[in-house]
Amino acid sequence: MSFTDRLAKKYSNTFSLPSRKVLIAELFMLGALVGTIMYTIEPSSKGPVFGLADGLISLAFGSFVSTFVIHKLTKKGILTFNRTIAMADFSIVFLAIGLITAAAFSRVFNNPGSFESIYFVSCGIIVAFIFIILSIASDFKQYELFILSIFQPFVILIIHTTLIYFIYYVNLLNIVTNFASFFLMAIIAYVLGRWYYFSIGKVGKELLGYSGVVLFKAFLESLMLDKSGLMEQLLKILAVREDVEVRSIYFKSTRQNGVVVAPLIHPGPFKDLGSSKLPTRIAASFLSKNTLPVVFHTPTTHEKDLILAKDCDRVVQMLQELEVIPERSLSKPIIVKKKGSVTVSCQVFDDIPLAVITRAPIPTEDLPDCINDLCMAKIQENGYSDGVVVDAHNVMDLTYSELSSEDKKDIVEALGEALEETHIIEEGPLIAGFSNVRLENYSPKDGIGNAGIMVLVTEVKGNKAVYVSIDANNMVVGLREKIQKALKEIGYEHSEVTTTDTHVVTGRSAGEGYFPLGKTIPEDVLIEKIIEGVAEADSKKAECSVKFSKRKLEDVYLLGNKGLENLWKVTDKSLKVAKRRLMVLVLLLLASGIIVYSIL
């Protein structure tokens, strides 16, 4: 799994939560449990029944009310009601540690009064936790952050104080003293929370000139809200400016127009950011002009991610403005060669080889850029002026095998053998048909983009071949082989199934961060739809003329090696600093709590 995929997975998992009903139920269960336990242990005469009531009313209901208010104040943003409830749940968990410890302390020293004092101090301690979460997930000013950070514990204490005052007639002086300890501890916790927050952000400033926390916020906005503006600005600082190429083969017949598109641009990093949905956009732009597309993934990695939406617009516009008139109808049959773990399918259109590479069924990540360079050198060595090299990107598992030097050698040798054979087989009229099939009941969350299933069926001198490109990010192990078997049974001896590697599907789910094909969409549904698409393309076959095109787009912003390296440095170092200083923060909060308890 690539670095940006891991980031998307990490951050999507950070905010993957149960349903609202489950979170609310957990809140009240926690409150009831904590209240019952602490007043069972605590040596006063209040007892577990009062504890149950205090837990439900003060801890749970008080937290629920504060959650509602905080959510209303944040309006639209990362802090949805579910996430605010989850924050309240975690606050109760942290508070439970202090309250149960306080009850045990009171029991051991037979001092019921100490329990209430520590109760108030413990509520002050959780201000630091709430402040850190709100600072990351919102854009409030500092005074607003302080008020919202103390809101949940303050509401809890107001309800709790009301209960003990009217039921047990607690001395008002004690209540005033306890609230004084709470506010003093809350101020200290707020200051320590700010120190922790800014110490993490300082890492990014040292390495990149901006806070690592800002980077984290930008990722969250992109993942949770589909707002890419801030992330674009930050990545633009890291980006490199280069030229990129887009290779295409245009097909024209009396029945339909089609196009094979292979951009030397990588989809990514995730969801709507950068070039994540570029394959889908390219397909949609051609479909709108009644040209059926097959969009392929090329040997590229996340270094070739476009950063800016406007650069993606330029790619689509360039492809639409290009006027290509296919002229030549002669092509050659497909040739498939296997060498070691590598399979290369090669077919020559208009004297331009189209080579599709896979290591299936071995789980494989993106083929690196050097594979394109090696293959193009081999293509030119065999007398062809240019070519199109495709990374099938069609098998993935939780673990995958790195491309070895032996694999690289096998790719070049298999392609070389196929190209040599193309020189000894005769050309013939190209008969071809295209289709586009959608999976209406499935969406990017299920692992498939809106371009659906794109199919090209070719026939030269009676030899048929099928190319299937699915707008998805990889496939589960074995699915490709099942599809090929199904196609072979209906008369298609040679077929290859690829994915576009769209990243519009990434960062949408917990676990892997996305669903490869076959994970959530049933395999039989996919196979049925692919067969439907192949049948449709075959039914529309007609003699085609073809034309190759290569266009260069100048001066685009790419993530590049430096961008990936710096992103990794900031993320890795920020996490390390956060872990180290978390222990310091906890110790400082505990020490401060003891001091506040001692003096008040």
Helices and strands as residue ranges (DSSP letters): H 3-14, H 20-41, H 47-54, I 55-61, H 62-74, H 81-109, H 112-137, H 142-168, H 172-207, H 212-225, H 229-238, E 240-252, E 257-263, H 278-287, E 291-295, G 302-304, H 309-321, E 330-331, E 335-339, E 342-349, E 352-358, H 369-381, E 388-391, H 405-422, E 428-437, G 444-446, E 448-460, E 463-472, H 479-489, E 494-499, H 523-539, E 542-558, H 560-599
